[in-house]
Amino acid sequence: MAIVGGAIVPPLQGLFADVTGDLQLSFIIPMICYAYIVYYGFVGYKVKEVQV
């Protein structure tokens, strides 16, 4: 997640800001990333049972 967060998200945010013309609106990109981190913290980390 660190590689994606540091190498891919900033250019995506910049591209979004250039396309929309609104720098403040481009902060939705990191907000989506933080929402995924919160989801993973509460639900996504749980190990599912393996049925044999």
C-alpha positions as CSV (number, residue, x, y, z in Angstrom):
1,M,0.0,0.0,0.0
2,A,2.9,2.3,0.6
3,I,4.1,2.0,-3.0
4,V,0.7,2.6,-4.4
5,G,0.1,5.5,-2.0
6,G,3.4,7.2,-2.8
7,A,3.8,6.4,-6.5
8,I,0.4,6.1,-8.0
9,V,-2.1,8.1,-6.0
10,P,-0.4,11.6,-6.4
11,P,-0.2,11.4,-10.2
12,L,-3.8,10.2,-10.3
13,Q,-4.8,13.1,-8.1
14,G,-2.9,15.5,-10.3
15,L,-4.5,14.1,-13.4
16,F,-8.0,14.4,-11.8
17,A,-7.2,18.0,-10.8
18,D,-6.2,18.8,-14.3
19,V,-9.2,17.1,-15.9
20,T,-11.7,18.7,-13.6
21,G,-10.0,22.0,-13.1
22,D,-10.6,21.9,-9.4
23,L,-7.8,21.1,-7.0
24,Q,-10.1,20.7,-3.9
25,L,-12.3,18.2,-5.7
26,S,-9.2,16.1,-6.5
27,F,-8.8,15.3,-2.8
28,I,-11.6,12.7,-3.3
29,I,-8.9,10.4,-4.6
30,P,-7.0,10.1,-1.2
31,M,-10.3,10.1,0.6
32,I,-11.3,6.9,-1.3
33,C,-7.9,5.4,-0.4
34,Y,-8.5,6.2,3.3
35,A,-12.0,4.7,3.1
36,Y,-10.5,1.5,1.8
37,I,-7.9,1.5,4.7
38,V,-10.7,1.9,7.2
39,Y,-12.7,-0.9,5.6
40,Y,-9.7,-3.1,5.7
41,G,-9.1,-2.3,9.3
42,F,-12.6,-3.2,10.3
43,V,-13.7,-6.0,8.0
44,G,-11.1,-7.0,5.3
45,Y,-8.4,-8.4,7.6
46,K,-10.5,-11.2,9.0
47,V,-9.3,-14.7,7.9
48,K,-12.1,-16.7,6.3
49,E,-12.6,-20.3,7.3
50,V,-11.4,-22.9,4.9
51,Q,-13.7,-25.8,4.4
52,V,-12.0,-29.1,3.8
